[in-house]
Amino acid sequence: MTLDISAINWIAVLAGAAIYFILGAAWYSPILFARPWQEAIGWDESRAQPQTNPLTYVVPAILYVLAGIATAMLAAATGTDTLGEGITLGLVTGIGYALAMVGVEATFDPNKPKPVPWFLITMAYHLIGFVVLAVVIALWR
């Protein structure tokens, strides 16, 4: 098994990362989970909204591209190129990596007044994001 960067479909990586990013915009919007997520982190609605910083959007976008590159390399190394294989790869990476990282943060961050709802909302987002990312990459290989 080799991790061959030349086997990456860069359009699939960018498309998958963009979908993951857009999913986050919807996921954390008032239409879906903004209110319960804000309660979980202890958001005080009486405080003024923080000024929007471009890095708030740029950093996640870059990180989703990095996740896409890693997923594309894994897809190439494992021959993942069907819907079922993409779903499997997304579940493996989502559970194996996102669950571990989000779970550790939920466990050790003493500043979240409701760590379990925060974990469930955040983990569900990343699990769906990883599955979508892997499916896009698998089907576009």
C-alpha positions as CSV (number, residue, x, y, z in Angstrom):
1,M,0.0,0.0,0.0
2,T,1.3,3.4,-0.9
3,L,-0.1,6.8,-0.3
4,D,0.2,8.3,-3.7
5,I,-0.6,12.0,-3.9
6,S,-0.8,11.9,-7.7
7,A,-3.9,9.7,-7.3
8,I,-5.8,12.5,-5.7
9,N,-8.7,14.0,-7.7
10,W,-8.3,17.6,-6.5
11,I,-11.7,18.7,-7.8
12,A,-13.3,15.9,-5.6
13,V,-11.3,17.1,-2.6
14,L,-12.3,20.7,-3.1
15,A,-16.0,19.8,-3.8
16,G,-16.1,17.5,-0.7
17,A,-14.5,20.1,1.5
18,A,-16.9,22.7,0.2
19,I,-19.9,20.5,1.0
20,Y,-18.5,19.8,4.5
21,F,-18.1,23.5,5.1
22,I,-21.6,24.4,3.8
23,L,-23.0,21.6,5.9
24,G,-21.4,23.3,8.9
25,A,-23.0,26.6,8.0
26,A,-26.4,24.9,7.9
27,W,-25.8,22.7,11.0
28,Y,-24.9,25.6,13.3
29,S,-27.5,27.9,11.9
30,P,-30.7,28.8,13.7
31,I,-32.6,26.5,11.4
32,L,-30.9,23.4,12.9
33,F,-28.7,23.4,16.0
34,A,-27.5,26.9,16.7
35,R,-29.6,27.3,19.9
36,P,-28.8,23.9,21.6
37,W,-25.2,24.2,20.6
38,Q,-25.0,27.7,22.1
39,E,-26.6,26.5,25.3
40,A,-24.2,23.6,25.4
41,I,-21.2,25.9,25.3
42,G,-22.7,28.4,27.8
43,W,-23.4,31.2,25.3
44,D,-24.7,34.3,27.0
45,E,-27.2,35.9,24.7
46,S,-27.0,39.1,26.7
47,R,-23.4,39.7,25.6
48,A,-22.7,41.4,22.3
49,Q,-21.9,39.2,19.4
50,P,-18.1,38.9,18.8
51,Q,-16.9,40.6,15.7
52,T,-16.6,38.3,12.8
53,N,-13.0,37.4,12.0
54,P,-12.2,36.1,8.5
55,L,-10.1,33.3,10.2
56,T,-13.3,31.9,11.6
57,Y,-14.1,30.8,8.1
58,V,-10.7,30.4,6.5
59,V,-9.2,28.1,9.1
60,P,-12.0,25.5,8.9
61,A,-12.1,25.7,5.1
62,I,-8.3,24.9,5.0
63,L,-8.7,22.1,7.5
64,Y,-11.6,20.5,5.5
65,V,-9.3,20.5,2.4
66,L,-6.6,18.8,4.5
67,A,-9.2,16.2,5.7
68,G,-10.2,15.8,2.0
69,I,-6.6,15.2,1.0
70,A,-6.1,12.6,3.7
71,T,-9.4,10.9,2.8
72,A,-8.5,10.9,-0.9
73,M,-5.1,9.3,-0.1
74,L,-6.8,6.7,2.0
75,A,-9.4,6.1,-0.7
76,A,-6.7,5.7,-3.3
77,A,-4.7,3.3,-1.1
78,T,-7.7,1.2,-0.3
79,G,-9.3,1.3,-3.8
80,T,-12.4,3.0,-2.4
81,D,-14.5,3.9,-5.5
82,T,-18.2,2.9,-4.8
83,L,-21.0,4.5,-2.8
84,G,-20.8,1.7,-0.2
85,E,-17.0,1.9,0.1
86,G,-17.3,5.7,0.4
87,I,-19.8,5.4,3.2
88,T,-17.6,2.8,5.0
89,L,-14.5,5.0,4.6
90,G,-16.5,8.0,5.9
91,L,-17.7,6.0,8.9
92,V,-14.3,4.7,9.7
93,T,-12.6,8.1,9.5
94,G,-15.5,9.9,11.2
95,I,-15.7,7.5,14.1
96,G,-12.0,6.7,14.2
97,Y,-10.8,10.3,14.1
98,A,-13.6,12.8,14.7
99,L,-15.2,10.8,17.5
100,A,-11.9,10.4,19.3
101,M,-11.0,14.1,19.0
102,V,-14.4,15.5,19.8
103,G,-14.9,13.0,22.6
104,V,-11.6,14.0,24.3
105,E,-12.5,17.7,24.1
106,A,-16.0,17.0,25.5
107,T,-14.5,15.0,28.4
108,F,-11.7,17.4,29.3
109,D,-13.0,20.9,28.6
110,P,-14.3,22.2,31.9
111,N,-15.9,25.3,30.3
112,K,-18.7,23.6,28.6
113,P,-21.8,23.6,30.9
114,K,-23.5,20.8,28.8
115,P,-20.7,18.7,27.3
116,V,-23.0,15.8,26.3
117,P,-25.3,17.8,24.1
118,W,-22.2,19.6,22.7
119,F,-20.6,16.3,21.9
120,L,-23.7,14.9,20.2
121,I,-24.3,18.0,18.1
122,T,-20.6,18.3,17.1
123,M,-20.0,14.6,16.6
124,A,-23.1,14.2,14.4
125,Y,-21.9,17.1,12.2
126,H,-18.4,15.7,11.8
127,L,-19.6,12.1,11.2
128,I,-22.0,13.3,8.5
129,G,-19.3,15.6,7.1
130,F,-16.7,12.7,6.9
131,V,-19.2,10.4,5.2
132,V,-20.2,13.0,2.6
133,L,-16.5,13.9,2.0
134,A,-15.6,10.2,1.5
135,V,-18.5,9.5,-0.7
136,V,-17.7,12.5,-3.0
137,I,-14.1,11.4,-3.2
138,A,-15.0,7.7,-3.8
139,L,-17.5,8.4,-6.5
140,W,-15.3,11.0,-8.2
141,R,-12.1,8.8,-8.3
